[in-house]
Amino acid sequence: MEIVYDLNEVDDVGKWLRANVSSKILLFKGEMGAGKTTLIKSFVKALESDDEVSSPTFSIVNEYESRQGTIYHFDLYRIEDIEEVYNFGIEDYLNSDSWILIEWPELIKEMIFEKFDEIMVTIKGNSSRNLKLNYC
């Protein structure tokens, strides 16, 4: 599935994404500044959470509570090798029944044995984005 949206429509896109994902494990891909974290904020809101969403670049993982269950938001941008993800227990998160939202997932993609969805965000213009949703 693929859609094009304007950044002022991102809350609607979060709702659209919530209605169309097939898994609770979501991998967000896209270049720096494409709007992955902004999209995740809207998605978490669509999961009926009132928590403040921010990028976990330095903490690696943020936890949010919602009416749809616990949400773990990962930013693996600064992770340099697979050993680091094992050190913070990524497999425990992946094997939970929680929502798992991962930015920069390339390093751990082969560790995911469950069904997951991949969301690719591409910059189309100053305020326009292309979103491609793949079921994996």
N, CA, C and O of each residue as an XYZ file, in Angstrom:
544
protein
N       0.837     -1.172      0.000
C       0.000      0.000      0.000
C       0.884      1.238      0.000
O       1.964      1.255      0.590
N       0.407      2.252     -0.664
C       1.201      3.462     -0.767
C       0.291      4.686     -0.754
O      -0.749      4.706     -1.412
N       0.697      5.711      0.006
C      -0.043      6.964      0.015
C       0.934      8.136     -0.017
O       2.094      7.999      0.373
N       0.460      9.272     -0.478
C       1.199     10.521     -0.425
C       0.417     11.435      0.505
O      -0.810     11.499      0.430
N       1.126     12.147      1.385
C       0.441     13.018      2.340
C       1.246     14.277      2.594
O       2.452     14.326      2.354
N       0.558     15.286      3.080
C       1.167     16.536      3.492
C       1.401     16.444      5.000
O       0.632     15.794      5.708
N       2.449     17.085      5.489
C       2.775     16.982      6.915
C       1.644     17.449      7.824
O       1.537     16.973      8.954
N       0.800     18.365      7.363
C      -0.314     18.798      8.212
C      -1.414     17.747      8.278
O      -2.387     17.929      9.009
N      -1.284     16.656      7.536
C      -2.238     15.542      7.562
C      -1.715     14.339      8.346
O      -2.317     13.266      8.306
N      -0.599     14.508      9.059
C       0.080     13.363      9.671
C      -0.786     12.647     10.712
O      -0.653     11.434     10.874
N      -1.662     13.353     11.416
C      -2.531     12.666     12.377
C      -3.506     11.734     11.658
O      -3.803     10.646     12.152
N      -3.996     12.152     10.507
C      -4.858     11.283      9.703
C      -4.075     10.080      9.183
O      -4.614      8.978      9.088
N      -2.821     10.290      8.851
C      -1.979      9.193      8.367
C      -1.715      8.200      9.494
O      -1.679      6.994      9.252
N      -1.531      8.685     10.723
C      -1.377      7.794     11.873
C      -2.595      6.905     12.045
O      -2.461      5.711     12.311
N      -3.775      7.473     11.896
C      -5.018      6.688     11.973
C      -5.113      5.703     10.815
O      -5.514      4.554     11.001
N      -4.745      6.151      9.627
C      -4.764      5.274      8.445
C      -3.822      4.091      8.663
O      -4.168      2.943      8.387
N      -2.631      4.396      9.160
C      -1.648      3.352      9.400
C      -2.174      2.356     10.436
O      -2.040      1.146     10.253
N      -2.770      2.855     11.516
C      -3.336      1.980     12.554
C      -4.382      1.034     11.961
O      -4.460     -0.133     12.345
N      -5.176      1.539     11.035
C      -6.232      0.730     10.425
C      -5.687     -0.275      9.414
O      -6.379     -1.236      9.076
N      -4.469     -0.076      8.926
C      -3.965     -0.904      7.837
C      -2.788     -1.808      8.166
O      -2.421     -2.646      7.342
N      -2.182     -1.667      9.345
C      -1.066     -2.551      9.675
C      -1.586     -3.951      9.960
O      -2.730     -4.127     10.379
N      -0.739     -4.939      9.731
C      -1.128     -6.337      9.942
C      -0.395     -6.964     11.122
O      -0.578     -8.147     11.410
N       0.430     -6.178     11.803
C       1.281     -6.696     12.861
C       1.450     -5.647     13.949
O       1.127     -4.477     13.744
N       1.952     -6.059     15.095
C       2.283     -5.117     16.161
C       3.765     -4.764     16.150
O       4.225     -3.986     16.987
N       4.515     -5.331     15.207
C       5.923     -4.987     15.037
C       6.032     -4.169     13.757
O       5.754     -4.663     12.664
N       6.443     -2.903     13.909
C       6.521     -1.990     12.772
C       7.934     -1.449     12.635
O       8.501     -0.920     13.591
N       8.498     -1.585     11.441
C       9.834     -1.091     11.152
C       9.705      0.166     10.306
O       9.148      0.127      9.209
N      10.221      1.283     10.814
C      10.130      2.568     10.122
C      11.462      2.886      9.468
O      12.487      2.991     10.140
N      11.437      3.039      8.145
C      12.642      3.314      7.379
C      12.479      4.636      6.641
O      11.368      5.053      6.316
N      13.603      5.281      6.387
C      13.596      6.537      5.659
C      14.833      7.334      6.027
O      15.456      7.103      7.064
N      15.174      8.269      5.167
C      16.371      9.064      5.421
C      16.163      9.988      6.624
O      15.037     10.198      7.077
N      17.254     10.524      7.123
C      17.212     11.467      8.232
C      16.314     12.644      7.845
O      16.467     13.217      6.766
N      15.388     12.997      8.720
C      14.505     14.131      8.461
C      13.276     13.811      7.632
O      12.518     14.716      7.282
N      13.063     12.541      7.311
C      11.910     12.163      6.485
C      10.598     12.250      7.256
O       9.533     12.377      6.652
N      10.663     12.183      8.580
C       9.446     12.292      9.382
C       9.032     11.003     10.069
O       7.856     10.823     10.385
N       9.976     10.108     10.304
C       9.656      8.839     10.967
C       9.126      9.066     12.384
O       8.095      8.508     12.761
N       9.829      9.881     13.162
C       9.401     10.129     14.536
C       8.068     10.873     14.564
O       7.217     10.573     15.401
N       7.876     11.821     13.681
C       6.607     12.546     13.598
C       5.465     11.590     13.285
O       4.385     11.691     13.868
N       5.705     10.670     12.371
C       4.697      9.668     12.037
C       4.420      8.758     13.234
O       3.269      8.414     13.500
N       5.460      8.374     13.945
C       5.292      7.527     15.129
C       4.475      8.257     16.196
O       3.640      7.640     16.857
N       4.702      9.562     16.374
C       3.891     10.341     17.325
C       2.413     10.229     16.979
O       1.577     10.024     17.859
N       2.096     10.362     15.704
C       0.697     10.273     15.274
C       0.158      8.859     15.416
O      -1.009      8.675     15.762
N       0.986      7.866     15.158
C       0.563      6.478     15.301
C       0.271      6.151     16.768
O      -0.732      5.507     17.073
N       1.146      6.594     17.673
C       0.944      6.358     19.102
C      -0.349      7.037     19.561
O      -1.095      6.484     20.368
N      -0.603      8.221     19.047
C      -1.866      8.913     19.344
C      -3.060      8.102     18.832
O      -4.092      8.029     19.499
N      -2.922      7.495     17.653
C      -3.988      6.660     17.084
C      -4.216      5.397     17.915
O      -5.293      4.803     17.858
N      -3.217      4.989     18.680
C      -3.355      3.850     19.596
C      -3.967      4.278     20.928
O      -4.010      3.496     21.878
N      -4.433      5.506     20.990
C      -5.112      6.046     22.161
C      -4.188      6.217     23.364
O      -4.530      5.853     24.489
N      -3.019      6.776     23.101
C      -2.086      7.102     24.176
C      -2.050      8.611     24.358
O      -2.104      9.372     23.392
N      -1.960      9.023     25.603
C      -1.808     10.439     25.926
C      -0.365     10.767     26.285
O      -0.061     11.906     26.641
N       0.533      9.780     26.196
C       1.930      9.990     26.559
C       2.627     10.910     25.558
O       2.277     10.960     24.379
N       3.616     11.632     26.064
C       4.441     12.504     25.231
C       5.451     11.623     24.485
O       6.228     10.895     25.103
N       5.430     11.699     23.166
C       6.317     10.880     22.340
C       7.517     11.714     21.904
O       7.367     12.824     21.393
N       8.707     11.160     22.115
C       9.935     11.820     21.668
C      10.885     10.764     21.123
O      10.728      9.571     21.383
N      11.861     11.219     20.371
C      12.817     10.290     19.772
C      13.719      9.692     20.850
O      14.305     10.432     21.640
N      13.840      8.369     20.894
C      14.716      7.731     21.875
C      16.156      7.562     21.366
O      16.793      6.543     21.629
N      16.655      8.553     20.646
C      17.988      8.449     20.050
C      19.055      8.109     21.084
O      19.919      7.272     20.824
N      19.009      8.739     22.239
C      20.050      8.503     23.236
C      19.678      7.423     24.242
O      20.559      6.738     24.761
N      18.401      7.262     24.524
C      17.979      6.232     25.472
C      17.756      4.882     24.779
O      17.596      3.871     25.463
N      17.740      4.839     23.463
C      17.504      3.674     22.616
C      16.032      3.269     22.586
O      15.497      2.983     21.515
N      15.364      3.239     23.755
C      13.960      2.812     23.785
C      13.153      3.707     24.729
O      13.603      4.040     25.825
N      11.960      4.085     24.283
C      10.979      4.778     25.118
C       9.770      3.873     25.254
O       9.428      3.127     24.337
N       9.134      3.948     26.400
C       7.934      3.147     26.656
C       6.746      4.070     26.837
O       6.825      5.063     27.560
N       5.645      3.741     26.178
C       4.411      4.510     26.283
C       3.285      3.550     26.657
O       3.328      2.365     26.329
N       2.296      4.072     27.337
C       1.109      3.288     27.665
C      -0.060      3.802     26.835
O      -0.176      5.002     26.585
N      -0.922      2.887     26.411
C      -2.096      3.266     25.629
C      -3.249      2.334     25.970
O      -3.072      1.324     26.650
N      -4.414      2.685     25.493
C      -5.573      1.815     25.683
C      -5.425      0.529     24.864
O      -6.149     -0.442     25.088
N      -4.495      0.529     23.925
C      -4.234     -0.637     23.089
C      -3.054     -1.470     23.599
O      -2.641     -2.420     22.934
N      -2.511     -1.128     24.763
C      -1.395     -1.875     25.331
C      -0.117     -1.063     25.394
O      -0.087      0.106     25.008
N       0.922     -1.687     25.878
C       2.236     -1.045     25.996
C       2.855     -0.889     24.615
O       2.709     -1.754     23.751
N       3.549      0.229     24.425
C       4.218      0.542     23.161
C       5.695      0.772     23.470
O       6.032      1.556     24.357
N       6.575      0.089     22.736
C       8.009      0.325     22.849
C       8.482      0.964     21.547
O       8.260      0.434     20.459
N       9.134      2.110     21.685
C       9.614      2.892     20.540
C      11.139      2.893     20.570
O      11.747      3.447     21.486
N      11.746      2.278     19.579
C      13.203      2.154     19.486
C      13.755      3.080     18.416
O      13.127      3.291     17.379
N      14.927      3.628     18.676
C      15.699      4.347     17.662
C      17.089      3.714     17.671
O      17.871      3.918     18.600
N      17.381      2.949     16.633
C      18.642      2.204     16.586
C      19.716      2.912     15.766
O      20.699      2.287     15.367
N      19.543      4.202     15.511
C      20.476      4.955     14.677
C      21.914      4.878     15.195
O      22.851      4.728     14.411
N      22.087      4.980     16.507
C      23.440      5.006     17.081
C      24.012      3.621     17.368
O      25.165      3.516     17.788
N      23.250      2.570     17.156
C      23.729      1.208     17.414
C      24.716      0.811     16.323
O      24.421      0.914     15.132
N      25.886      0.358     16.747
C      26.933      0.049     15.774
C      27.068     -1.430     15.459
O      27.495     -1.787     14.362
N      26.709     -2.308     16.412
C      26.789     -3.734     16.105
C      25.692     -4.492     16.843
O      25.102     -3.992     17.801
N      25.439     -5.689     16.382
C      24.339     -6.516     16.875
C      24.484     -6.835     18.366
O      23.484     -7.035     19.056
N      25.715     -6.883     18.864
C      25.958     -7.178     20.274
C      25.285     -6.147     21.184
O      24.810     -6.488     22.268
N      25.245     -4.904     20.748
C      24.606     -3.849     21.545
C      23.113     -4.120     21.740
O      22.580     -3.883     22.824
N      22.438     -4.611     20.708
C      21.005     -4.876     20.845
C      20.747     -6.086     21.742
O      19.745     -6.136     22.456
N      21.650     -7.052     21.701
C      21.519     -8.183     22.622
C      21.741     -7.725     24.070
O      21.103     -8.236     24.990
N      22.640     -6.768     24.264
C      22.938     -6.271     25.613
C      21.739     -5.608     26.274
O      21.596     -5.693     27.493
N      20.870     -4.949     25.506
C      19.690     -4.350     26.144
C      18.458     -5.235     26.018
O      17.351     -4.801     26.336
N      18.635     -6.467     25.560
C      17.565     -7.457     25.588
C      16.494     -7.292     24.529
O      15.309     -7.471     24.813
N      16.891     -6.954     23.315
C      15.920     -6.738     22.235
C      15.003     -7.938     22.034
O      13.828     -7.772     21.708
N      15.528     -9.138     22.227
C      14.709    -10.332     21.986
C      13.531    -10.415     22.965
O      12.470    -10.928     22.609
N      13.707     -9.918     24.182
C      12.600     -9.902     25.136
C      11.479     -8.980     24.662
O      10.300     -9.310     24.792
N      11.845     -7.847     24.123
C      10.849     -6.912     23.577
C      10.141     -7.541     22.376
O       8.914     -7.503     22.279
N      10.926     -8.119     21.464
C      10.353     -8.693     20.244
C       9.419     -9.863     20.536
O       8.483    -10.116     19.777
N       9.666    -10.571     21.624
C       8.840    -11.723     21.984
C       7.667    -11.361     22.887
O       6.908    -12.239     23.299
N       7.515    -10.089     23.194
C       6.386     -9.661     24.018
C       5.164     -9.472     23.122
O       5.269     -9.551     21.898
N       4.030     -9.227     23.720
C       2.813     -8.979     22.953
C       2.546     -7.475     22.843
O       1.418     -7.052     22.588
N       3.589     -6.682     23.038
C       3.463     -5.228     23.004
C       3.632     -4.706     21.579
O       4.077     -5.424     20.684
N       3.271     -3.455     21.393
C       3.548     -2.774     20.134
C       5.035     -2.447     20.103
O       5.574     -1.911     21.072
N       5.697     -2.765     19.000
C       7.128     -2.519     18.832
C       7.300     -1.628     17.598
O       6.990     -2.038     16.480
N       7.795     -0.410     17.813
C       7.999      0.550     16.731
C       9.493      0.831     16.653
O      10.079      1.328     17.615
N      10.116      0.520     15.521
C      11.574      0.598     15.431
C      11.991      1.513     14.286
O      11.664      1.266     13.125
N      12.728      2.588     14.636
C      13.354      3.439     13.638
C      14.765      2.913     13.385
O      15.425      2.448     14.315
N      15.231      2.981     12.149
C      16.545      2.493     11.740
C      16.707      0.999     12.068
O      17.626      0.633     12.800
N      15.830      0.130     11.539
C      15.797     -1.287     11.919
C      16.754     -2.202     11.149
O      16.782     -3.407     11.400
N      17.514     -1.667     10.243
C      18.307     -2.506      9.341
C      19.169     -3.542     10.053
O      19.282     -4.675      9.585
N      19.770     -3.176     11.162
C      20.681     -4.069     11.880
C      19.984     -5.293     12.471
O      20.596     -6.356     12.575
N      18.723     -5.162     12.856
C      18.058     -6.269     13.554
C      16.985     -6.969     12.733
O      16.336     -7.891     13.228
N      16.793     -6.558     11.514
C      15.707     -7.107     10.702
C      15.745     -8.637     10.645
O      14.698     -9.281     10.709
N      16.916     -9.213     10.529
C      17.023    -10.675     10.435
C      16.763    -11.375     11.762
O      16.651    -12.600     11.794
N      16.663    -10.621     12.865
C      16.354    -11.193     14.177
C      14.853    -11.357     14.392
O      14.429    -12.021     15.338
N      14.059    -10.762     13.530
C      12.612    -10.758     13.719
C      12.013    -11.971     13.023
O      12.017    -12.066     11.796
N      11.499    -12.896     13.827
C      10.929    -14.126     13.282
C       9.410    -14.072     13.210
O       8.782    -14.907     12.560
N       8.830    -13.095     13.875
C       7.387    -12.892     13.818
C       7.037    -12.102     12.561
O       7.907    -11.544     11.892
N       5.756    -12.071     12.262
C       5.269    -11.232     11.177
C       5.510     -9.771     11.558
O       5.331     -9.398     12.717
N       5.914     -8.943     10.594
C       6.110     -7.515     10.860
C       5.703     -6.722      9.625
O       5.552     -7.267      8.531
N       5.530     -5.416      9.833
C       5.228     -4.507      8.733
C       6.382     -3.526      8.592
O       6.998     -3.120      9.578
N       6.657     -3.160      7.371
C       7.723     -2.219      7.080
C       7.100     -0.951      6.503
O       6.316     -1.008      5.555
N       7.456      0.193      7.083
C       6.933      1.477      6.639
C       8.102      2.297      6.123
O       9.027      2.610      6.872
N       8.060      2.643      4.855
C       9.108      3.451      4.234
C       8.562      4.849      3.999
O       7.558      5.024      3.310
N       9.235      5.855      4.582
C       8.833      7.245      4.431
C       9.864      7.937      3.549
O      11.064      7.884      3.818
N       9.378      8.588      2.487
C      10.245      9.278      1.534
C       9.804     10.724      1.392
O       8.610     11.009      1.301
N      10.763     11.631      1.374
C      10.469     13.050      1.186
C      10.112     13.295     -0.275
O      10.868     12.928     -1.175
N       8.950     13.920     -0.508
C       8.502     14.253     -1.859
C       8.670     15.741     -2.151
O       8.792     16.129     -3.312
N       8.676     16.564     -1.130
C       8.801     18.016     -1.256
C       8.948     18.596      0.138
O       9.122     17.851      1.102
N       8.879     19.924      0.260
C       9.048     20.555      1.573
C       8.130     19.977      2.628
O       8.571     19.700      3.744
N       6.872     19.790      2.303
C       5.932     19.289      3.311
C       5.164     18.060      2.840
O       4.144     17.702      3.429
N       5.638     17.424      1.801
C       4.955     16.258      1.251
C       5.800     15.009      1.452
O       7.020     15.037      1.292
N       5.135     13.913      1.804
C       5.825     12.641      2.035
C       5.105     11.514      1.306
O       3.898     11.574      1.072
N       5.860     10.501      0.958
C       5.331      9.279      0.397
C       5.507      8.201      1.463
O       6.587      8.069      2.038
N       4.454      7.429      1.728
C       4.523      6.342      2.693
C       4.196      5.055      1.960
O       3.178      4.956      1.276
N       5.068      4.077      2.110
C       4.829      2.760      1.519
C       4.777      1.746      2.657
O       5.714      1.647      3.450
N       3.685      0.997      2.734
C       3.473     -0.012      3.761
C       3.611     -1.391      3.122
O       2.871     -1.728      2.197
N       4.559     -2.185      3.616
C       4.784     -3.547      3.148
C       4.529     -4.530      4.278
O       5.003     -4.335      5.398
N       3.775     -5.593      3.982
C       3.540     -6.657      4.948
C       4.629     -7.716      4.763
O       4.842     -8.207      3.655
N       5.307     -8.060      5.838
C       6.410     -9.032      5.741
C       6.155    -10.225      6.658
O       6.970    -11.146      6.714
